[in-house]
Amino acid sequence: MSEMLRIIISGGGTGGHIFPAIAIANAIKAKVPEADILFVGAEGRMEMQRVPAAGYEIKGLPICGFDRKNYLKNFAVLWKIWKSQRLAKRIIKQFKPMAAVGVGGYASGPTLNQCAAMGVPCILQEQNSYAGVTNKLLAKKAEKICVAYDGMEKFFPKEKVENLGNPVRQSLLDTTLTREEAARKLGLDPSKPILLIVGGSLGARTLNESVMQHLDTIRQANVDILWQTGKYYQAEIAARLAETAPIANLKPTDFISDMGAAYKAADLVVARAGASSISEFCLLGKPVILVPSPNVAENHQYHNAMALVEKGAAIHVADAEAPQTLMGTALKTIGDEQLLKSLSKNILTLAKRDSAEKIADRVIEIATRNNK
């Protein structure tokens, strides 16, 4: 390579987009330490804090999604899209990227559209089993589309698709704690089965209600439960729990900072069906009950969950049924050692290892090939 590698990575909005993006950037830097990597995100979204915290520069675009309930507000959205396209073009002219990576989310649309128009080769990374709108629109302009599920040819040109899996947070794989050490670190009893309930950093109301409606059952169960309520629901949950008798085996917390320890301690996980989370469960071999969020584009979490359920690698509980049935299903499952072993064995077969490194290789290869 005759000049320093310069890569734009664009997208975000949720941890499911941001974690893979940062993992890809880290893998590129590990292979080419002098590489210059610039992120482009959406103003006011999670990536504007998470990316700098990971050590990378990020530029923000005033982009947002269409309002499907109040169509009059979309005049402002169209203005923001136009403004974002112009700003993205200016960023690209100044940075002169040799390749661009889109991970999905609002910002990747205008950024990769402009990159393609200016002759910059584009690589897409689609995390879900049901492709997002932005990536589907960008597919024709992409040189390579890295996916995490089989059968993605129904969304993308077959010749561009390569299944390399989803990059995950390396810290989850690097933990050296034993199950007992992890349990004690989290204030849990390692002699009991341990159930982890996690609805993401912001929380999930359905999962929280599934716990709150069965406190008496939980109190009598011979399990320890680590429950991430999410910061949005922390105060409400604390107030409601204060009105009932203490439950020694229920450990609510708004946020779990050491997810590596939490996964290590857990015998069974209850979670939403985000693509990044599923990739983590696969690599760790964690038995999991998935409760897909219905509040996502194209109902993609349901499709993510079904891809595992059809292979005997996870249990599915519908969001609408969860408040009534989830805790019963979880307590029954965690007491069934053979079922836990089967779920763990089957989900491990779906793991895609070294995804970030493999995607980084494709990015470097394409950037180098197009800039000789």
C-alpha positions in Angstrom: 0.0 0.0 0.0 1.6 3.3 -1.1 -0.3 5.5 1.3 -1.8 5.4 4.8 -5.0 3.4 5.0 -8.1 5.6 5.5 -11.4 4.0 6.3 -14.8 5.5 7.1 -17.2 3.5 9.3 -20.8 4.7 9.4 -24.0 3.8 11.2 -25.2 3.3 14.8 -28.3 4.1 16.8 -28.1 1.0 19.0 -25.5 -1.1 20.6 -26.3 -3.8 18.0 -24.8 -1.5 15.3 -22.1 0.2 17.4 -20.4 -2.9 19.0 -19.7 -4.5 15.6 -18.5 -1.2 14.2 -16.0 -0.7 17.0 -14.9 -4.3 16.8 -14.2 -4.0 13.1 -12.3 -0.7 13.7 -10.2 -2.4 16.4 -9.5 -5.4 14.1 -8.3 -3.0 11.3 -6.0 -1.2 13.7 -4.6 -4.4 15.0 -3.7 -5.4 11.4 -2.7 -1.9 10.2 -1.7 0.2 13.3 -1.2 3.3 11.3 -4.6 3.2 9.7 -6.8 6.3 10.0 -10.4 5.5 10.9 -13.2 8.0 11.0 -16.7 7.2 12.2 -19.8 9.0 10.9 -22.9 8.8 13.1 -26.2 10.5 13.8 -26.3 13.5 16.1 -27.9 12.8 19.4 -27.6 9.0 19.1 -25.6 6.6 21.2 -22.6 6.4 18.9 -21.7 10.0 19.6 -20.6 8.9 23.1 -19.6 5.3 22.6 -17.3 5.8 19.7 -15.1 8.5 21.3 -15.0 6.4 24.5 -13.5 3.6 22.4 -10.8 6.0 21.1 -12.0 7.0 17.7 -13.0 10.3 16.1 -16.6 10.7 15.0 -18.5 13.2 12.9 -22.3 13.7 13.4 -25.0 14.1 10.8 -28.4 15.7 11.5 -30.1 12.6 10.2 -33.2 10.9 11.7 -35.8 8.4 10.7 -39.2 9.0 9.1 -42.2 9.6 11.4 -44.8 6.9 10.5 -47.5 8.4 12.7 -47.3 12.1 11.9 -46.4 12.5 8.2 -46.3 16.3 8.4 -43.1 16.0 10.5 -41.4 14.3 7.6 -40.9 17.6 5.8 -38.3 18.3 8.5 -36.9 14.8 8.0 -36.4 15.4 4.3 -34.6 18.6 5.0 -32.3 16.8 7.4 -31.6 14.1 4.9 -30.6 16.7 2.3 -28.5 18.5 4.8 -26.8 15.2 5.9 -26.0 14.3 2.3 -24.2 17.7 1.8 -22.4 17.3 5.1 -21.4 13.7 4.3 -20.0 14.8 0.9 -17.9 17.5 2.6 -16.6 15.0 5.2 -15.6 12.5 2.4 -13.8 15.2 0.4 -11.8 16.2 3.4 -11.0 12.7 4.7 -10.5 11.0 1.3 -11.4 7.5 2.5 -10.1 4.4 0.6 -13.1 2.4 1.6 -16.3 2.9 3.6 -18.1 0.4 5.9 -21.8 0.7 6.6 -23.1 -1.1 9.7 -26.8 0.0 9.4 -28.6 2.8 11.1 -29.6 6.3 10.0 -26.1 7.8 9.3 -24.9 5.0 7.0 -27.5 5.9 4.3 -26.2 9.4 3.3 -22.6 8.5 4.1 -22.4 5.4 1.9 -24.6 7.0 -0.8 -22.1 9.8 -1.1 -19.1 7.5 -0.9 -20.5 5.4 -3.8 -21.2 8.5 -5.9 -17.7 9.7 -5.3 -16.1 6.3 -6.3 -15.2 5.1 -2.8 -15.8 1.3 -2.6 -18.4 0.3 0.0 -18.7 -2.7 2.3 -21.9 -3.4 4.2 -22.2 -5.4 7.5 -25.7 -6.7 8.1 -26.2 -8.1 11.6 -29.7 -9.4 11.4 -31.4 -12.4 9.7 -33.9 -9.9 8.1 -32.0 -7.1 6.4 -32.6 -3.5 7.4 -34.0 -0.9 5.1 -30.8 1.1 4.9 -28.6 -1.8 3.9 -31.2 -3.1 1.4 -31.2 0.3 -0.3 -27.4 0.4 -0.4 -26.9 -3.1 -1.6 -26.6 -2.3 -5.3 -23.8 0.2 -4.6 -21.8 -2.1 -2.3 -18.8 -4.1 -3.4 -19.1 -6.7 -0.6 -22.0 -7.5 1.9 -20.9 -9.3 5.1 -23.8 -11.1 6.7 -24.3 -13.2 9.8 -27.0 -15.6 8.7 -27.5 -18.1 5.8 -30.0 -17.4 3.2 -29.4 -13.6 2.9 -29.4 -13.9 -0.9 -33.1 -13.2 -0.7 -32.2 -9.6 0.3 -28.9 -9.0 -1.5 -27.1 -9.9 -4.8 -25.8 -13.4 -4.2 -22.4 -12.7 -5.7 -21.7 -9.9 -3.1 -22.8 -11.9 0.0 -20.3 -13.5 2.4 -21.4 -15.0 5.8 -18.6 -14.0 8.2 -20.8 -13.6 11.4 -21.2 -10.7 13.7 -18.3 -9.2 15.5 -18.8 -9.2 19.3 -17.3 -7.4 22.3 -13.9 -9.0 22.9 -14.1 -8.4 26.6 -16.9 -11.1 26.8 -14.6 -13.7 25.4 -11.5 -12.7 27.3 -12.9 -13.1 30.9 -10.7 -15.5 32.9 -13.2 -15.9 35.8 -14.6 -19.3 36.8 -18.3 -19.6 37.2 -17.9 -19.6 41.0 -15.7 -16.5 40.9 -18.0 -14.7 38.6 -21.1 -15.5 40.7 -19.4 -14.3 43.9 -18.2 -11.1 42.2 -21.8 -10.3 41.3 -23.2 -11.2 44.8 -24.8 -14.4 43.7 -24.7 -17.9 45.3 -22.7 -20.2 43.0 -24.3 -23.3 44.7 -27.7 -22.4 43.1 -28.7 -22.3 39.5 -28.3 -18.7 38.2 -30.7 -17.0 35.9 -29.7 -13.8 34.1 -32.5 -11.6 32.8 -31.2 -8.7 30.6 -33.2 -6.4 28.4 -30.3 -4.2 27.1 -28.8 -1.1 28.7 -32.1 0.8 28.5 -34.2 -2.1 29.7 -37.3 -3.9 28.3 -40.7 -3.3 29.9 -42.0 -6.7 29.0 -39.2 -8.5 30.7 -39.5 -6.3 33.7 -43.2 -7.0 34.0 -42.6 -10.7 33.5 -40.6 -10.6 36.7 -42.8 -8.2 38.7 -45.9 -10.3 38.1 -44.3 -13.4 39.6 -42.5 -12.2 42.7 -44.0 -14.8 45.0 -43.0 -17.6 42.6 -39.5 -16.2 42.4 -39.3 -15.9 46.2 -39.9 -19.6 46.6 -37.6 -20.8 43.8 -34.2 -22.3 44.5 -32.5 -20.0 42.0 -30.5 -16.8 42.1 -31.7 -14.2 39.6 -29.6 -11.3 38.3 -32.0 -8.9 36.7 -30.9 -5.9 34.6 -33.9 -3.6 34.7 -32.4 -0.8 32.6 -31.9 2.8 33.6 -35.3 3.9 32.2 -37.1 1.6 34.6 -34.8 1.6 37.7 -36.7 4.1 39.8 -40.1 2.6 39.1 -39.0 -1.0 39.8 -37.2 0.1 43.0 -40.4 1.8 44.3 -42.6 -1.2 43.5 -40.2 -3.7 45.1 -40.1 -1.5 48.2 -43.8 -2.2 48.7 -43.3 -6.0 49.0 -41.3 -8.3 51.3 -37.6 -8.6 50.5 -36.7 -11.3 48.0 -33.2 -12.5 48.8 -32.6 -14.5 45.6 -33.6 -11.6 43.3 -30.8 -9.1 42.5 -32.1 -6.1 40.4 -29.7 -3.6 38.9 -30.1 -0.9 36.4 -26.9 -1.8 34.5 -24.4 -4.7 34.6 -20.9 -3.3 33.9 -19.2 -6.6 33.6 -21.3 -8.6 31.2 -18.4 -11.1 30.8 -18.8 -12.1 34.4 -22.6 -12.1 34.2 -22.6 -14.5 31.2 -20.0 -16.7 32.9 -22.1 -17.0 36.1 -25.4 -17.6 34.3 -26.8 -21.1 33.7 -29.6 -19.7 31.6 -30.1 -16.2 30.0 -33.4 -14.5 29.2 -33.0 -11.7 26.6 -34.3 -9.9 23.6 -33.2 -11.2 20.2 -30.9 -8.5 19.0 -28.3 -9.8 16.5 -25.2 -8.9 18.5 -26.6 -10.5 21.7 -27.4 -13.7 19.7 -23.9 -13.8 18.3 -22.5 -13.5 21.9 -24.7 -16.3 23.1 -23.5 -18.5 20.2 -19.8 -17.9 20.9 -20.3 -18.5 24.6 -22.6 -21.5 24.2 -25.2 -20.0 26.5 -28.6 -21.6 26.9 -31.1 -18.8 26.2 -34.8 -17.9 26.1 -35.4 -15.2 23.5 -38.3 -12.7 23.8 -38.1 -10.8 20.5 -39.0 -7.1 20.7 -42.0 -6.3 18.5 -40.9 -2.6 18.4 -38.2 -3.0 15.8 -38.0 -2.6 12.0 -39.4 -5.4 9.9 -39.9 -7.5 13.1 -36.3 -8.6 12.6 -35.8 -9.8 16.2 -38.5 -12.5 15.6 -36.6 -13.7 12.5 -33.3 -13.7 14.5 -34.9 -15.8 17.2 -36.5 -18.3 14.8 -33.2 -18.9 13.1 -32.0 -20.4 16.4 -35.2 -22.0 17.5 -35.5 -24.0 14.3 -32.1 -25.6 15.1 -33.0 -26.4 18.7 -30.5 -23.7 19.8 -32.9 -21.4 21.8 -36.4 -21.2 23.3 -38.8 -18.6 22.1 -41.4 -16.8 24.2 -43.6 -14.3 22.4 -43.6 -10.7 23.8 -47.4 -10.7 24.3 -47.3 -14.0 26.2 -44.2 -13.2 28.3 -45.8 -11.6 31.4 -47.9 -14.7 31.9 -45.5 -17.5 30.8 -41.9 -16.3 30.8 -40.9 -16.9 34.4 -42.6 -20.3 34.5 -40.7 -21.3 31.3 -37.4 -20.0 32.7 -37.7 -21.8 36.0 -38.7 -25.0 34.4 -35.9 -24.8 31.9 -33.2 -24.0 34.4 -34.1 -27.1 36.3 -33.8 -29.3 33.3 -30.1 -30.2 33.1 -30.5 -32.2 29.8 -32.3 -29.4 28.1 -29.6 -26.9 29.1 -26.9 -29.1 27.8 -28.8 -29.6 24.5 -29.4 -25.8 24.1 -25.7 -25.1 24.8 -24.5 -27.8 22.4 -26.8 -26.6 19.6 -26.1 -22.9 19.9 -22.3 -23.5 19.9 -22.6 -25.0 16.4 -23.9 -21.7 15.1 -20.9 -19.7 16.4 -18.9 -17.7 13.8 -15.4 -17.1 15.2 -13.0 -14.2 14.4 -15.7 -12.3 12.6 -14.2 -8.9 13.2 -10.8 -10.0 11.9 -12.3 -11.6 8.7 -14.4 -8.5 7.9 -11.3 -6.3 8.6 -9.4 -8.5 6.0 -12.1 -7.8 3.4 -12.1 -4.1 4.1 -8.3 -3.8 3.9 -8.2 -6.0 0.7 -10.9 -3.9 -1.0 -9.4 -0.5 0.1 -5.9 -1.7 -1.1 -7.1 -3.1 -4.4 -8.9 0.1 -5.3 -6.1 2.4 -4.4 -3.0 0.9 -6.0 
